[in-house]
Amino acid sequence: GDIPFPTETWTKPARDVKGWEDWFSMQEQLEEKLGAIVAGRYMTLLWANAGKPRPEDGELRQSIRRLVTDFHSRPLTIGLGLRLFGIDPLAKPLTVHVVGASHVETLNTRPTDYDELTRMFPGHQGVEMVMVGVDVVDGPIMRPPLATPAPRGRVYLSSYKGLYHDFWESHVETKLAARPDLVVGFHPGFHACPDLLAGWLPTLLLLRDYGLPVLFTVYSEQELKASLQILVELETHIVGYASNPFASLRPEQVYSSPNKAPVYCSSHYIALLGAEASAVPGAEGLEDDD
């Protein structure tokens, strides 16, 4: 038994799956699947070499559940983003750009790693996901973006190593790649220091000025506040922000500092769309006509 275990088409519509509890409740023979992993060869090898006593099976099952959420958190967060913006994968083929992609999203990534989106939206018209970032790692998904719509009913992964505004100029403007229906950034980190913000600025302004639906995730409430402050200063229109029902449940130490409380991948999200009305020339007149 391997992690992640195989999953089936969702038995509930995506809008009715409110979080991990609902997601796990749809998995057929869940306990058998968890049991197979606990009893499997990999688990035996892992604890034989761990140098510490093997935990109880119940603890291991909980641990496997957390790892499974860590694996599926990204595709389900993208699905959440599509729903937040009312983008319907059954209506037309979609393109999703993952900005600031790094080794986290691309190391050992298999072309099937986002297939949970197909189980979330059965009968969809095709979803292409392009990973764009300077730290994109070479691997099976290092293939050029599609100039034509993604194959129906499939999630197609491709990638581009470089900055997003360069990708936009060289690929999107020249029609070598499709314009995105949704742009997602997992932990962009532009709040962390002025240098990182400077690197992100051309991308943030491009996303704002083209009025693209954007979903960013952060590790903590503290990061959420710092990121919101920057986005407000950039006069970005913030549609909403909240804790993410599909955050990873696997705790991680921050910057390998054991004294800090652990954080969780994509614990909160921010949804953005274009510029604030006050920042758009001529928008004032439109509002007065109501």
C-alpha positions in Angstrom: 0.0 0.0 0.0 1.4 3.4 -1.0 0.7 7.0 -0.1 -1.4 8.5 -1.6 -3.8 5.6 -2.0 -6.0 5.5 -5.2 -9.2 7.7 -4.9 -12.5 7.5 -6.7 -14.8 10.0 -8.4 -16.4 12.2 -5.8 -19.9 11.0 -4.8 -20.9 14.6 -3.8 -20.8 17.8 -5.8 -17.7 19.9 -5.0 -19.8 22.6 -3.3 -21.0 20.0 -0.7 -17.5 18.9 0.3 -16.7 21.4 3.0 -13.3 20.1 4.1 -11.2 17.0 4.8 -13.8 15.2 7.0 -16.2 15.2 4.0 -13.4 14.2 1.6 -12.4 11.2 3.7 -16.0 10.2 4.1 -16.2 9.7 0.3 -13.3 7.3 0.2 -14.5 3.8 -0.1 -12.9 1.2 2.1 -10.8 3.9 3.8 -9.8 1.8 6.8 -8.7 -1.1 4.6 -6.6 1.3 2.5 -5.0 2.8 5.6 -4.5 -0.7 7.1 -2.7 -1.9 3.9 -0.2 1.0 4.2 0.4 0.5 7.9 1.0 -3.2 7.3 3.0 -2.6 4.1 6.7 -3.3 3.4 7.6 0.5 3.2 6.3 1.1 6.7 8.2 -1.9 8.1 11.4 -0.7 6.4 10.8 2.9 7.6 10.6 1.9 11.3 13.3 -0.7 11.0 15.7 2.2 10.1 14.1 4.9 12.1 16.2 4.3 15.3 13.2 4.8 17.5 10.2 2.6 18.5 7.4 2.2 16.0 4.2 4.0 17.1 0.9 2.3 17.6 -1.1 1.5 14.5 -3.8 4.0 15.4 -1.2 6.8 15.5 0.3 5.6 12.2 -3.2 5.7 10.6 -3.6 9.3 11.8 -0.2 10.2 10.4 -1.0 8.7 7.0 -4.2 10.7 6.9 -2.2 13.9 7.5 0.2 12.9 4.7 -2.7 12.3 2.3 -4.0 15.8 3.0 -0.6 17.2 2.3 -0.5 15.5 -1.1 -4.1 16.5 -2.2 -4.0 20.0 -0.6 -2.8 21.7 -3.8 -5.3 20.3 -6.3 -8.2 20.7 -3.9 -7.1 24.3 -3.1 -7.1 25.0 -6.9 -10.6 23.4 -7.1 -11.7 25.7 -4.3 -10.3 28.7 -6.2 -12.3 27.8 -9.3 -15.4 27.6 -7.2 -14.7 30.9 -5.4 -14.6 32.7 -8.7 -17.5 30.8 -10.3 -15.3 29.2 -12.9 -17.0 26.1 -14.2 -14.7 23.3 -15.5 -17.7 21.6 -17.1 -18.4 24.6 -19.3 -15.1 24.9 -21.2 -11.4 23.8 -21.1 -9.5 25.7 -18.4 -5.9 26.9 -18.0 -4.5 27.4 -14.5 -1.1 29.1 -14.0 0.8 28.3 -10.8 3.1 31.3 -10.3 6.3 31.3 -8.2 6.4 27.5 -8.6 9.5 26.0 -7.1 11.0 22.6 -6.2 8.0 22.2 -3.7 5.5 22.0 -6.6 7.8 20.4 -9.2 10.4 18.1 -7.6 9.4 14.5 -8.4 6.0 15.7 -9.6 4.3 13.2 -11.8 1.9 14.1 -14.6 -0.9 12.5 -12.6 -0.4 14.3 -9.3 -3.3 16.7 -9.9 -5.8 14.1 -11.1 -7.9 14.7 -8.0 -9.3 17.6 -9.9 -10.8 15.1 -12.4 -12.4 13.3 -9.5 -13.7 16.6 -8.1 -15.2 17.8 -11.4 -16.2 14.6 -13.3 -17.0 15.3 -16.9 -14.8 18.4 -17.1 -13.7 19.8 -20.4 -9.9 19.6 -19.7 -7.6 21.5 -17.3 -4.1 22.6 -18.2 -1.8 23.6 -15.3 1.4 25.5 -16.1 4.0 25.7 -13.3 5.9 28.9 -13.8 8.9 29.9 -11.7 12.7 30.4 -11.6 13.1 27.4 -9.3 11.1 24.9 -11.4 12.9 21.6 -11.4 13.5 19.5 -14.5 11.3 16.3 -14.6 8.4 14.6 -16.3 6.3 17.8 -16.3 9.0 19.9 -17.9 7.3 20.2 -21.2 6.0 23.2 -23.1 2.6 24.7 -22.3 -0.2 23.8 -24.7 -1.2 26.3 -27.4 -4.6 24.5 -27.8 -7.1 23.5 -25.1 -6.2 20.7 -22.7 -7.5 17.2 -23.6 -11.1 16.7 -22.5 -11.5 15.0 -19.1 -7.7 15.2 -18.4 -5.5 17.4 -16.2 -2.4 18.3 -18.2 0.7 19.5 -16.4 3.5 21.6 -18.1 6.1 24.0 -16.8 8.2 27.0 -17.7 11.4 27.9 -15.8 11.6 31.7 -15.5 9.8 34.8 -14.2 6.0 35.1 -14.7 6.1 38.4 -16.5 8.7 37.1 -18.9 6.5 34.0 -19.5 3.6 36.3 -20.2 5.5 38.3 -22.7 7.1 35.3 -24.5 4.2 32.8 -24.4 0.8 34.4 -23.5 1.1 37.5 -25.7 2.4 35.5 -28.6 -0.4 32.9 -28.2 2.2 30.1 -27.5 0.3 29.5 -24.3 -3.3 30.2 -23.3 -4.4 33.1 -21.1 -5.2 31.8 -17.6 -8.7 31.4 -16.2 -7.1 31.3 -12.8 -3.7 32.1 -11.4 -2.6 30.4 -8.1 0.5 31.1 -6.0 1.3 28.7 -3.1 3.1 30.6 -0.4 4.5 33.3 -2.7 6.3 34.8 0.3 6.5 38.4 -1.1 5.7 39.6 2.5 9.0 38.2 3.9 11.5 40.9 2.8 11.9 43.9 0.5 14.0 41.9 -2.0 11.4 39.2 -2.4 8.7 41.9 -2.8 10.8 43.6 -5.5 11.1 40.3 -7.4 7.3 39.8 -7.2 6.3 43.3 -8.0 6.1 43.0 -11.8 4.0 39.8 -11.5 1.7 41.3 -8.9 1.1 44.4 -11.1 0.6 42.3 -14.2 -2.0 40.1 -12.4 -3.7 43.3 -11.1 -3.7 45.2 -14.4 -5.0 42.3 -16.5 -7.8 41.7 -14.0 -6.9 38.0 -13.6 -8.6 35.9 -10.9 -5.8 35.1 -8.4 -5.6 32.8 -5.4 -2.6 33.1 -3.0 -2.0 30.8 0.0 0.0 31.5 3.1 1.3 29.4 6.0 -0.2 31.4 8.9 -2.5 34.2 10.1 0.6 36.3 10.6 1.7 35.9 7.0 -1.9 36.5 5.9 -2.0 39.9 7.6 1.4 40.9 6.2 0.4 39.9 2.7 -2.9 41.6 2.8 -1.2 44.8 3.9 1.0 44.7 0.8 -1.9 43.9 -1.5 -3.9 46.8 -0.1 -1.0 49.2 -0.7 -0.8 48.0 -4.3 -4.5 48.9 -4.6 -5.4 45.3 -5.5 -9.1 44.4 -5.3 -9.3 41.7 -2.5 -12.4 39.6 -3.1 -11.9 37.7 0.2 -9.6 35.8 2.5 -10.2 33.0 5.0 -8.7 29.8 6.5 -8.4 27.2 3.8 -10.7 24.1 4.4 -8.2 22.1 2.3 -5.0 23.2 4.1 -2.4 20.4 4.7 -2.9 18.9 8.1 0.8 17.9 8.3 2.6 20.2 10.7 5.9 21.8 9.5 8.6 23.6 11.5 9.2 27.1 10.3 12.7 27.8 8.9 13.9 24.8 10.9 13.3 26.8 14.1 12.1 24.2 16.7 11.0 26.9 19.1 8.3 28.3 16.9 4.8 26.7 16.6 4.5 24.5 13.6 2.7 25.8 10.5 0.5 24.2 7.9 0.8 24.4 4.1 -1.8 26.7 2.5 -3.5 27.3 5.9 -5.1 30.5 4.6 -6.0 31.9 1.2 -6.5 35.3 -0.3 -8.6 35.8 -3.5 -7.8 38.8 -5.7 -9.4 40.2 -8.9 -8.0 43.3 -10.6 -7.6 46.7 -9.1 -9.6 48.5 -6.4 -12.4 50.6 -8.1 -10.8 53.8 -6.7 -7.6 52.9 -8.5 -9.3 52.5 -11.9 -9.5 55.8 -13.9 -13.0 56.8 -14.7 -14.6 54.2 -12.3 -16.0 57.0 -10.0 -18.4 58.2 -12.6 -19.8 54.7 -13.1 -20.5 54.2 -9.5 -22.5 57.4 -9.2 -25.0 56.3 -11.8 -26.6 53.6 -9.6 
